[in-house]
Amino acid sequence: MKLQLLWLALVFIAAETNAAKHGKNATIPALIVFGDSIMDTGNNNRLPTLLKCNFPPYGKDFPGGLATGRFSDGRVPSDLIAEKLGLTKSLPAFMNPNLKPRDLLKGVTFASGGTGYDPLTAKIMSVISVWDQLTYFKQYISTIKQHFGEKRARYILDHSFFVVCSSSNDLAHTFMAQSHKYDPTSYANFLADSAVKFVRELHKLGAKKIGVFSAVPVGCVPLQRTVFGGLFTRGCVESLNNMAKQFNARLSPALESLDKELDGVILIDVYDTLFNMIQHPSKYGFEVADRGCCGRGSLAISYMCNSLNPFTCSNSSAYIFWDSYHPTERAYQVIVDNLLDKYLSKLH
C-alpha cells in the first residue's frame, strides 16, 4: 500500500513538474494570431509584394540564423507568446506550404506584414487584409475538423488564445491617402471601430478568448523620426503618437463593453511599455532607441535592410529596433514578459 501511495505521489509530482515546465497556462491548446508584421512569421514570403524579409540579415539571431520571413533579427511576439504558453518556440505561418495538418494543432499566425484594419492598407501593399485572414481562419478550422474531428475543433475554438495586432500601418501610412475623407481623430476612431467589428466577426466564427493589441507609439519608430521628426533632432512625431492614443482611447471602452457582452475580450495595452522603453532604454538594458540595428538604422526596412549593407550592428540585443520600423527579438521579449501574465489572468 505504501509503495502504491509513493508511486501515485511520484506520478503527481511528475505531472506538476511537466505542467510547470510548459507554463501555468498549459490548458490553452493553441495560439491563433491575426495582424501585421509584428506577428507575421512568414506569410508574406509567397505573396506578390515588395514587403518581404526572407533574406539576410533578417533572422540572424533566429535559431540556425534562418531568414524565415519574420520582420526582426529573431523571433517575434507570435513565437514568444506561444512559448510562454508552453506550446512551441516558433509559431508557424498559415501560408507555409510545408505545413502538415498536425502542425496546426498548437496554432498558427495568419498575420501579414504591411496590413491594417483599413482595407486600403492591404491593397496598397499587396498583402493579406485582416478581413481576408478571417477567410483563411475558416479554412484552418475546416482542416482541423476534417483531420481531427468536430470535437477537437470545438475544443480549440473554446479554449485557445486568439490575438489581434494591427493599426500601425494604417496610422503611419494609409492615413495620408485617406486624409481627404478623415481628419486624424475621425480616422483613428474609424480604425478602432473596425477593430471592434473584427473582434465581433472572430467571435461569430467561434473564438472565445480574444486579446487585442493597442496601437504602439508609431511616431517614435526610427523611420518616422527620420522622415518627420526634424533633420537634426529626429524626435518622436507627436501627431502620429496622438493618433495612436486616440485609437486606444476609442478602443479601450469599446472592448470593455464588448467583453461584458461576449465575456473573454481584453485590450493588451503595449503603448506605455514600448514608449517607456524608447524614452528610457538603459532602464531596460538597451543602448540605442532612436535607430535600428540594420544598416544605418534610420530608413532601412525590407529590401533596404540586406546583406550588402555594411553598417548592420553586431549586437542587436543592445537595440530596441531591428530595422527602421520593427523591434528586435529582445525588445519584444521585454514587452511580452512585462505584459502577458497580467492580461492572460483576466481571461481565466
C-alpha positions in Angstrom: 0.0 0.0 0.0 2.8 2.3 0.9 4.5 1.6 -2.4 1.3 2.4 -4.3 0.9 5.7 -2.5 4.6 6.5 -3.2 4.1 5.7 -6.9 0.9 7.9 -7.1 2.8 10.7 -5.4 5.7 10.4 -7.9 3.2 10.5 -10.8 1.5 13.6 -9.4 4.9 15.4 -8.9 5.9 14.5 -12.5 2.7 15.8 -13.8 3.0 19.0 -11.8 6.6 19.4 -12.9 5.6 18.9 -16.6 2.8 21.5 -16.3 5.2 24.0 -14.7 7.7 23.4 -17.4 5.0 24.2 -20.0 3.8 27.3 -18.2 0.8 27.8 -15.9 -1.4 28.4 -18.9 -0.8 24.9 -20.4 -4.6 24.5 -20.5 -4.6 26.7 -23.6 -4.3 24.3 -26.5 -3.4 26.7 -29.3 -2.4 30.3 -30.1 -4.1 31.8 -33.1 -2.9 35.2 -34.4 -4.2 37.8 -36.8 -2.5 41.1 -37.8 0.5 42.7 -39.3 4.3 42.4 -39.5 4.6 42.4 -35.7 3.0 38.9 -35.8 3.9 37.7 -39.3 6.2 34.6 -39.2 6.4 34.2 -42.9 3.0 34.6 -44.6 4.4 37.4 -46.9 7.0 35.1 -48.4 4.8 33.7 -51.1 2.9 37.0 -51.8 3.5 39.3 -54.8 4.5 42.1 -52.5 7.7 44.1 -52.0 7.2 43.9 -48.3 9.3 40.8 -47.6 12.2 39.9 -45.3 13.0 36.3 -46.1 16.7 37.1 -46.7 19.7 38.0 -44.5 20.4 39.8 -42.3 16.8 39.3 -41.2 16.7 36.2 -38.9 20.4 36.5 -37.9 19.5 35.7 -34.3 16.8 33.2 -35.2 17.7 29.5 -34.4 20.1 28.5 -37.2 20.4 32.1 -38.4 17.5 31.5 -40.8 15.6 34.3 -42.6 12.2 32.9 -42.2 10.1 35.9 -43.2 9.9 37.4 -39.7 10.4 41.2 -39.6 13.1 41.1 -37.0 16.6 39.7 -36.1 14.9 36.7 -34.4 11.6 35.7 -33.1 8.5 37.9 -33.0 5.6 38.1 -30.4 3.7 35.3 -32.1 6.6 33.0 -31.2 7.3 34.4 -27.8 3.6 34.3 -26.6 3.4 30.7 -27.9 6.5 29.8 -25.9 5.2 31.5 -22.8 2.0 29.4 -23.1 4.1 26.3 -23.3 3.0 25.5 -26.9 6.0 25.9 -29.2 9.1 28.1 -29.6 8.1 29.2 -33.1 4.5 29.6 -34.3 4.1 28.6 -38.0 2.7 30.8 -40.7 -0.5 29.5 -42.2 0.7 30.1 -45.7 3.8 27.9 -45.2 3.4 25.2 -48.0 5.2 22.6 -45.9 2.6 22.7 -43.0 1.1 19.3 -42.2 -2.4 19.1 -40.6 -0.8 18.1 -37.2 1.3 21.3 -37.3 -1.9 23.3 -37.0 -3.0 21.9 -33.6 -0.9 24.2 -31.5 -2.0 27.2 -33.5 -0.8 29.4 -36.4 -0.5 33.0 -37.4 -2.4 34.5 -40.3 -0.7 37.9 -39.9 0.7 39.6 -43.0 3.3 42.4 -42.8 2.0 45.7 -44.1 -1.7 45.1 -43.5 -4.2 47.0 -41.3 -7.8 47.4 -40.3 -8.4 49.8 -43.2 -8.9 47.6 -46.3 -7.0 50.1 -48.3 -3.8 49.4 -46.4 -3.5 45.8 -47.6 -4.4 46.9 -51.2 -1.6 49.5 -51.3 1.0 46.9 -50.1 -0.5 43.8 -51.9 -0.7 41.8 -48.7 -3.4 39.9 -46.9 -6.0 42.1 -45.2 -7.2 41.3 -41.7 -10.6 40.5 -43.2 -9.1 38.0 -45.6 -7.2 36.5 -42.7 -10.7 35.5 -41.3 -11.3 33.6 -44.6 -8.1 31.7 -44.0 -9.1 31.1 -40.4 -12.3 29.4 -41.7 -10.0 27.1 -43.8 -8.0 26.4 -40.7 -11.0 25.3 -38.8 -12.3 23.2 -41.7 -8.9 21.4 -41.9 -9.0 20.7 -38.1 -12.5 19.2 -38.4 -11.5 17.1 -41.5 -8.4 15.6 -39.9 -9.2 15.6 -36.2 -13.0 15.8 -35.8 -15.6 18.3 -34.7 -14.9 17.8 -31.0 -11.2 18.7 -31.4 -12.1 21.8 -33.5 -14.6 22.9 -30.8 -12.1 22.4 -28.1 -9.6 24.6 -29.9 -12.2 27.3 -30.5 -13.4 27.3 -26.9 -10.0 27.3 -25.1 -7.4 28.8 -27.4 -6.0 32.3 -27.1 -6.7 34.5 -30.1 -4.5 37.6 -30.6 -5.2 40.5 -32.9 -2.5 43.1 -33.6 -2.9 45.8 -36.2 -3.2 49.6 -36.8 0.4 50.8 -37.2 0.4 50.7 -41.0 -2.9 52.4 -41.1 -1.8 55.2 -38.9 1.7 55.7 -40.3 0.9 55.4 -44.0 -2.7 55.0 -45.1 -4.0 58.0 -43.2 -2.2 60.3 -45.7 -4.1 58.5 -48.6 -7.3 58.9 -46.6 -6.9 62.4 -45.4 -9.4 63.7 -48.0 -12.1 61.8 -46.1 -10.8 61.9 -42.5 -9.1 64.1 -40.0 -6.7 62.4 -37.5 -9.3 61.9 -34.9 -12.0 60.5 -37.1 -9.5 58.2 -38.8 -8.3 56.8 -35.5 -11.9 56.3 -34.5 -12.7 54.6 -37.8 -9.8 52.2 -37.1 -10.9 51.5 -33.6 -14.5 50.8 -34.7 -13.1 48.5 -37.4 -11.1 46.6 -34.7 -14.2 46.1 -32.7 -16.1 44.9 -35.8 -13.2 42.4 -36.5 -13.4 41.0 -32.9 -17.2 40.5 -33.4 -16.6 38.6 -36.6 -13.9 36.5 -35.0 -16.3 35.7 -32.1 -19.0 34.7 -34.5 -16.6 32.2 -36.0 -16.2 30.6 -32.6 -13.3 32.3 -30.8 -13.9 32.8 -27.1 -10.7 34.2 -25.6 -9.5 37.2 -27.6 -6.7 39.7 -26.9 -6.4 42.9 -29.0 -3.2 44.8 -29.0 -3.4 48.5 -28.6 -1.7 50.9 -31.1 2.0 51.5 -30.4 3.8 54.9 -30.3 4.3 54.7 -34.1 5.6 58.2 -34.2 8.7 57.0 -32.4 9.9 54.3 -34.8 13.1 55.3 -36.5 11.6 55.7 -40.0 9.0 58.2 -38.8 11.6 60.1 -36.8 13.9 60.3 -39.8 11.2 61.5 -42.2 9.0 63.7 -40.0 11.0 64.2 -36.7 13.3 67.0 -37.8 16.5 66.9 -39.8 18.8 67.3 -36.7 16.6 66.4 -33.8 14.9 63.2 -35.2 12.3 63.4 -32.4 9.2 61.4 -32.0 6.4 62.6 -34.2 3.7 63.8 -31.8 0.9 63.9 -34.4 1.3 60.2 -35.1 1.5 59.3 -31.4 -1.6 61.4 -30.8 -3.5 59.4 -33.4 -2.3 56.2 -31.7 -3.5 57.5 -28.4 -6.9 58.4 -29.9 -7.2 54.9 -31.3 -6.5 53.4 -27.9 -8.9 55.9 -26.2 -11.7 54.8 -28.5 -10.8 51.1 -28.5 -10.5 50.6 -24.7 -14.0 51.4 -23.6 -15.5 49.7 -26.7 -13.7 46.4 -25.9 -14.6 46.7 -22.3 -18.3 47.0 -23.3 -17.8 44.1 -25.8 -16.3 41.9 -23.0 -19.4 42.4 -20.9 -21.5 41.2 -23.8 -19.2 38.3 -25.1 -17.1 37.6 -22.0 -13.5 36.9 -23.0 -12.3 40.1 -24.8 -9.3 42.1 -23.5 -7.2 45.0 -24.6 -3.5 44.4 -24.4 -2.1 47.8 -23.8 1.5 47.9 -25.2 1.7 51.7 -25.8 3.1 52.8 -22.4 5.5 49.9 -22.1 7.1 50.5 -25.5 7.1 54.3 -25.1 8.8 54.0 -21.8 11.4 51.7 -23.3 12.1 54.2 -26.0 12.4 57.1 -23.6 14.5 55.2 -21.0 16.3 52.5 -22.9 19.0 52.0 -20.2 16.4 51.1 -17.7 15.6 48.0 -19.7 19.2 47.2 -20.6 19.2 48.8 -24.1 21.8 51.3 -25.5 20.1 52.6 -28.7 16.4 53.6 -29.1 16.3 56.1 -31.9 17.6 54.0 -34.8 17.6 50.3 -35.8 20.4 47.8 -35.9 20.2 47.1 -39.6 22.1 49.3 -41.9 22.3 52.9 -40.6 19.0 52.3 -38.8 17.2 55.4 -39.9 15.5 54.3 -43.1 16.4 50.6 -43.8 13.5 48.3 -44.0 12.6 45.2 -46.1 14.9 45.1 -49.2 16.8 48.2 -47.9 17.9 46.0 -45.0 20.1 43.5 -46.8 23.3 41.6 -46.5 25.1 44.1 -48.8 24.7 46.8 -46.3 27.9 47.0 -44.3 26.6 49.1 -41.4 24.4 46.5 -39.7 25.3 46.3 -36.0 26.8 43.1 -34.5 24.9 43.2 -31.2 21.2 43.6 -31.9 20.2 43.0 -28.3 21.6 46.5 -27.5 18.9 48.0 -29.8 15.2 48.4 -29.3 14.7 48.4 -33.0 16.0 45.9 -35.5 15.2 47.8 -38.7 13.7 51.3 -39.1 10.3 50.0 -38.1 10.4 46.8 -36.2 11.7 45.9 -32.7 14.4 43.3 -32.0 13.6 40.0 -30.5 14.9 41.2 -27.2 12.7 44.2 -27.2 9.7 42.0 -28.0 10.7 39.7 -25.2 10.7 42.5 -22.7 7.2 43.6 -23.8 5.8 40.0 -23.6 7.4 39.3 -20.2 6.1 42.6 -18.8 2.5 42.2 -20.1 1.4 38.7 -20.9 0.8 37.2 -17.5 -1.1 40.3 -16.4 -3.6 40.1 -19.3 -3.9 36.3 -19.5 -5.1 36.2 -15.9 -8.1 38.3 -17.0 -9.2 35.5 -19.3 -9.3 32.8 -16.6 
